[in-house]
Amino acid sequence: MDKKRIIFVGPAYPYRGGIADFNERLAREFQHEGYEVIIYTFTLQYPGFLFPGKTQYSTSAAPDDLTIVRKVNSINPFNWIRVGREIRRLKPYMVMIRFWLPFLAPCLGTIARVIGGDKRIRVVSLLDNVVPHERRMGDKMFARYMIKSVGGYVAMSESVLADAKSFDDTKPFALTPHPLYDNFGPKVSREDAIAHLALDADTRYFLFFGLIRDYKGLDLLLRAFADSRLRGKNLKLIVAGEFYSNAEYYEHLEKELELSEHIIWYKEFIPADQVRYFFAIADLVAQPYKSATQSGITQIAYHFERPMLVTNVGGLAEIVPHGKVGYVVEPNAEDIANALVEFVAEGSEKDFNSGILAEKSKYAWSNMTASLLDVAEQMTPSDLKE
């Protein structure tokens, strides 16, 4: 085995999105620590009819500092065996398989089992979700197959760890929070962001950012933002992200609540080089989720040092201490509205800056690399697949 060779299996360029961004940033951290990293990504990730958005692909230039191999076909079992054998021949010390969706469990789990035919290779899964927010028949069966396929796993929230342990609590595991998203460029001033987005400098902005899915609770936020106590405060809500659910429902709700003059929509996927402008103008980043595990949005907000409002679901409250970096409220419109009103109340706005600076220091990428390697080191022959 090459002790300095690590292989990832999961999304990376040319695929877009938070998981691809995460994998690329994590690969750079391992490279900084002296490891050789190869990322095996997809030739086919989702069949077109299963993908809810406009495109799966990035419009940015390919990274020139990473080795990315496109080999994995999510629906071809013969491909899974070939990819597993190819990775096994490379004799890496550790393979990190990213798992976030039960649909991909047959593909990723089979690759893991083929690689694990060489018991010297440590196969670790980094878990975003085990049982998804939007559940379907067969989810638990597929999730169990995936968890049973690897030698150990790392979860990023208590709820995901509990789900994984419900399928197998005998394997080495670790709990490590989602690291800081520091790969969207340096902070820009509010003035520069206002000019870049052509917005009014005298208005205060709340931000809902990211792909729009029903479990993320945008409807709760719209109902909260319609609270009469927030009118006349020169406030606007920015909703920036592509719809992965029924856009007409939210558009109808906007009209029903008479919010048309109070919301600014950016109904598309926000490219990585534009993210910093949205966070620079945000007085508060709102995550009114109805269910959650962890969220990369919180880590973007930490990087750009913006206060947050999150709901008390999944792992969000674990990383957003109430009253220190923002608000943790119950997932209903009334509690969300009360927190928004408190935030903007004249003379009573809290200064969260010191709390944000203290908390963000906990989320170094080196913590994640250390956890993955520690789980790998704990594996014994009985953990590794025959």
C-alpha positions in Angstrom: 0.0 0.0 0.0 1.1 3.6 -0.7 0.6 5.3 2.7 0.4 8.7 1.0 -2.2 7.8 -1.7 -5.8 8.6 -1.0 -8.7 8.1 -3.5 -12.1 9.9 -3.3 -15.2 8.5 -4.9 -17.9 11.2 -5.3 -18.9 14.4 -7.1 -16.2 16.7 -8.4 -15.7 18.8 -11.5 -17.4 19.0 -14.0 -20.3 18.5 -11.6 -21.5 21.5 -9.6 -22.9 21.9 -6.1 -21.9 21.8 -2.5 -20.7 18.2 -2.3 -18.5 18.7 -5.4 -17.1 21.9 -3.9 -16.5 20.1 -0.5 -14.7 17.2 -2.1 -12.4 19.4 -4.1 -11.6 21.5 -1.0 -11.0 18.4 1.1 -8.7 17.0 -1.6 -6.7 20.3 -1.5 -6.3 19.9 2.3 -5.0 16.4 2.0 -2.6 17.6 -0.7 -1.4 20.4 1.6 -0.7 17.7 4.2 1.5 15.8 1.7 -0.9 13.2 0.3 -1.5 12.3 -3.3 -5.2 12.5 -4.0 -7.1 11.1 -7.0 -10.9 11.9 -7.2 -13.0 9.4 -9.1 -16.2 11.1 -10.2 -19.1 10.3 -12.5 -19.6 10.0 -16.2 -23.2 9.7 -15.2 -24.3 10.9 -11.8 -28.1 11.1 -12.1 -30.2 10.1 -15.2 -31.7 13.2 -16.6 -35.3 12.3 -15.7 -34.3 12.0 -12.0 -32.5 15.3 -11.8 -34.8 18.2 -10.6 -32.6 21.1 -11.7 -31.6 22.7 -15.0 -28.1 21.2 -15.2 -25.8 19.1 -13.2 -22.7 20.7 -14.7 -20.5 23.6 -13.7 -19.8 26.5 -16.0 -16.5 27.3 -14.3 -13.1 26.3 -15.6 -11.7 22.9 -14.6 -9.4 23.0 -11.5 -5.8 22.7 -12.6 -4.5 21.6 -9.2 -6.5 18.4 -8.8 -6.4 15.0 -10.4 -10.0 14.1 -11.3 -10.9 10.9 -13.2 -14.4 10.5 -14.7 -15.1 6.8 -14.6 -18.2 6.1 -12.5 -21.6 5.3 -14.0 -24.3 5.3 -11.3 -26.6 2.9 -13.1 -24.2 0.4 -14.7 -23.3 -2.5 -12.4 -20.6 -3.7 -14.8 -19.0 -0.3 -14.5 -19.1 -0.5 -10.7 -17.0 -3.7 -10.7 -14.5 -2.3 -13.2 -14.1 0.9 -11.2 -13.7 -1.0 -8.0 -11.0 -3.2 -9.5 -9.2 -0.3 -11.0 -9.0 1.6 -7.7 -7.9 -1.6 -6.0 -5.0 -2.0 -8.4 -3.8 1.5 -7.5 -3.2 0.3 -3.9 -4.2 3.4 -2.0 -4.0 3.5 1.7 -7.5 4.9 2.1 -10.5 5.3 -0.1 -13.1 8.0 0.9 -16.5 7.4 -0.5 -19.0 10.2 -0.2 -22.6 9.1 0.6 -25.6 11.4 0.5 -28.4 9.7 -1.3 -29.8 6.1 -1.1 -30.2 6.0 -4.9 -26.4 5.9 -5.2 -26.0 3.1 -2.6 -25.9 0.2 -5.0 -23.2 1.9 -7.1 -21.1 3.3 -4.3 -21.6 0.3 -2.0 -20.6 -2.2 -4.7 -17.5 -0.2 -5.6 -16.6 -0.2 -1.8 -17.1 -4.0 -1.6 -14.9 -4.6 -4.7 -12.1 -2.3 -3.4 -12.4 -4.0 0.0 -11.5 -7.3 -1.6 -8.0 -6.1 -0.7 -8.1 -6.0 3.1 -5.2 -3.7 3.3 -7.2 -0.8 1.8 -9.1 1.2 4.3 -12.6 2.2 2.8 -14.2 5.0 4.8 -17.5 6.7 4.0 -18.1 10.4 4.6 -21.8 10.7 5.3 -23.9 13.7 4.5 -27.2 11.9 4.9 -28.1 8.3 5.6 -31.9 8.5 5.6 -32.8 11.5 3.3 -35.0 14.4 4.1 -37.4 13.5 1.3 -37.9 9.7 1.9 -38.8 7.1 -0.6 -39.5 3.4 -0.6 -36.3 1.4 -0.3 -34.2 4.2 1.3 -33.4 2.2 4.4 -32.6 -1.0 2.5 -30.1 0.9 0.3 -28.7 2.9 3.2 -28.0 -0.4 5.1 -26.3 -1.8 2.1 -24.0 1.2 1.9 -23.1 1.3 5.6 -22.4 -2.4 5.6 -20.1 -2.0 2.6 -17.5 0.2 4.2 -15.0 -0.4 7.0 -15.9 2.8 8.9 -17.6 6.1 8.5 -17.5 9.8 9.5 -20.7 11.7 10.1 -21.0 15.5 10.3 -24.0 15.7 12.7 -25.4 13.7 15.7 -28.5 12.8 13.7 -26.6 11.3 10.8 -24.4 9.4 13.2 -27.4 8.0 14.9 -28.9 6.9 11.6 -25.6 5.2 10.6 -25.2 3.4 13.9 -28.8 2.1 13.6 -27.5 0.0 10.7 -24.1 -0.9 12.1 -22.6 0.3 15.3 -19.7 -2.1 15.3 -17.5 -0.2 12.9 -15.0 2.6 13.7 -16.7 6.0 13.4 -16.2 9.6 14.1 -18.3 12.7 14.5 -16.7 15.8 12.9 -18.7 19.0 12.0 -18.8 20.2 8.4 -15.7 22.3 7.9 -15.6 26.0 7.0 -16.4 26.8 3.4 -13.5 29.0 2.7 -13.3 28.3 -1.1 -15.6 31.0 -2.4 -13.0 33.8 -2.4 -12.1 36.5 0.1 -14.7 38.7 1.7 -15.8 41.8 -0.2 -17.2 45.0 1.3 -20.9 45.6 1.5 -20.4 48.6 -0.7 -18.7 46.5 -3.4 -21.4 43.9 -3.2 -24.2 46.4 -3.4 -22.7 47.9 -6.5 -22.0 44.4 -8.0 -25.6 43.3 -7.5 -27.1 46.7 -8.3 -29.1 46.9 -5.0 -30.1 49.8 -2.8 -27.5 50.6 -0.2 -30.1 52.0 2.3 -32.0 48.7 2.5 -31.3 45.9 4.9 -31.3 42.3 3.6 -32.1 38.9 4.9 -30.8 36.0 2.8 -32.1 32.6 2.0 -29.4 30.9 -0.1 -29.1 27.6 -1.9 -31.1 25.1 -3.8 -34.8 25.4 -3.0 -36.4 22.2 -1.8 -39.5 21.8 0.3 -37.7 20.6 3.4 -35.7 23.8 3.6 -38.8 25.7 4.7 -38.8 28.7 2.4 -42.6 28.8 2.9 -42.1 29.2 6.6 -39.7 32.1 6.0 -42.1 33.8 3.6 -45.0 33.6 6.2 -42.7 34.9 8.9 -41.4 37.7 6.7 -45.0 38.8 6.1 -45.4 39.7 9.7 -46.7 43.2 10.0 -44.0 44.1 12.6 -41.4 43.9 9.8 -43.1 46.4 7.5 -41.9 49.9 7.4 -38.3 48.8 8.4 -36.8 49.1 4.9 -36.2 45.4 4.7 -36.0 43.0 1.8 -35.6 39.2 1.6 -33.2 37.9 -1.0 -34.0 34.3 -2.2 -31.0 33.1 -4.2 -31.0 29.6 -5.6 -32.5 27.3 -8.2 -35.8 25.6 -7.6 -35.7 21.9 -7.1 -39.3 21.9 -6.1 -42.5 23.5 -7.4 -41.7 27.1 -8.0 -45.4 28.0 -8.6 -46.2 27.1 -5.0 -43.8 29.8 -3.7 -44.8 32.3 -6.3 -48.4 31.9 -5.3 -47.5 32.2 -1.6 -45.6 35.5 -2.3 -48.8 36.9 -4.0 -51.1 35.6 -1.2 -48.9 37.2 1.5 -48.5 40.5 -0.5 -44.7 40.2 -0.5 -44.0 41.0 -4.1 -42.4 44.4 -3.3 -40.4 42.9 -0.4 -38.6 39.9 -2.0 -35.8 39.9 -4.6 -35.5 36.6 -6.4 -32.4 35.1 -8.1 -34.0 31.9 -9.5 -30.8 30.2 -10.7 -27.8 28.3 -9.4 -25.4 30.8 -8.0 -21.8 30.2 -9.4 -19.0 29.9 -6.9 -17.4 33.2 -7.9 -20.7 35.1 -7.1 -21.4 33.6 -3.7 -19.4 36.1 -1.7 -21.5 39.1 -3.0 -24.7 37.6 -1.6 -23.2 37.0 1.8 -21.6 40.4 1.9 -24.9 42.2 1.8 -26.7 39.8 4.1 -27.6 41.3 7.5 -28.8 37.8 8.5 -28.7 34.4 6.8 -31.9 32.4 7.3 -32.2 28.6 7.3 -35.7 27.8 8.2 -35.4 24.1 7.6 -38.2 21.7 8.4 -35.6 18.8 8.6 -31.9 18.8 8.3 -28.7 16.9 9.0 -26.0 19.6 8.7 -25.8 22.4 6.1 -23.0 23.9 4.1 -24.8 27.2 4.2 -23.9 27.7 7.8 -20.3 27.2 7.0 -20.4 29.7 4.2 -22.0 32.1 6.7 -19.3 31.5 9.2 -16.6 32.1 6.6 -18.1 35.4 5.6 -18.9 36.2 9.3 -22.6 36.7 9.0 -25.2 36.0 11.8 -27.7 33.2 11.2 -31.2 32.1 12.0 -31.6 28.4 12.0 -34.4 26.0 13.1 -34.0 23.4 15.8 -33.8 20.4 13.5 -31.1 17.9 12.8 -27.6 19.1 13.5 -28.2 22.9 12.9 -28.4 23.8 16.5 -25.2 21.9 17.2 -23.1 24.4 15.3 -25.2 27.7 15.7 -25.2 28.5 19.4 -28.3 30.4 20.2 -27.6 34.0 21.2 -24.0 33.7 20.3 -23.9 33.7 16.5 -27.6 34.1 15.9 -30.9 32.4 16.7 -32.1 28.9 17.0 -35.9 28.7 16.8 -38.6 26.1 16.3 -39.6 25.4 12.7 -42.7 27.4 12.5 -43.5 30.8 11.1 -44.4 32.5 14.4 -41.1 31.7 16.1 -39.1 32.6 13.0 -40.9 36.0 12.8 -40.3 36.7 16.5 -36.5 36.2 16.0 -36.5 38.4 12.9 -38.4 41.1 14.7 -35.9 40.9 17.6 -33.0 41.2 15.2 -34.2 44.4 13.6 -35.7 46.0 16.7 -34.4 49.6 17.0 -31.7 49.8 19.6 -31.8 46.1 20.4 -29.9 44.4 17.6 -27.3 42.1 19.0 -23.7 42.2 18.0 -22.8 38.6 17.1 -19.4 39.3 15.6 -17.3 38.1 18.5 -19.3 34.9 18.8 -19.0 34.2 15.1 -15.2 34.7 15.2 -14.9 32.4 18.2 -17.1 29.6 16.7 -15.6 29.7 13.2 -12.2 28.7 14.5 -13.6 25.3 15.4 -14.2 24.2 11.8 -10.7 23.7 10.3 -10.4 21.3 7.3 -7.5 19.6 9.1 -10.1 18.3 11.6 -11.8 16.4 8.9 -8.7 15.0 7.4 -7.6 13.9 10.9 -11.0 12.2 11.5 -11.0 10.3 8.3 -7.4 9.0 8.9 -8.2 8.2 12.5 -11.1 6.0 11.5 -9.0 4.3 8.9 -6.3 3.6 11.4 -8.8 2.0 13.8 -9.8 -0.6 11.2 -8.9 -4.2 12.0 -9.0 -7.1 9.5 -12.5 -7.9 10.7 -13.7 -4.4 9.7 -12.4 -4.7 6.2 -14.4 -6.4 3.6 -13.4 -9.9 2.3 
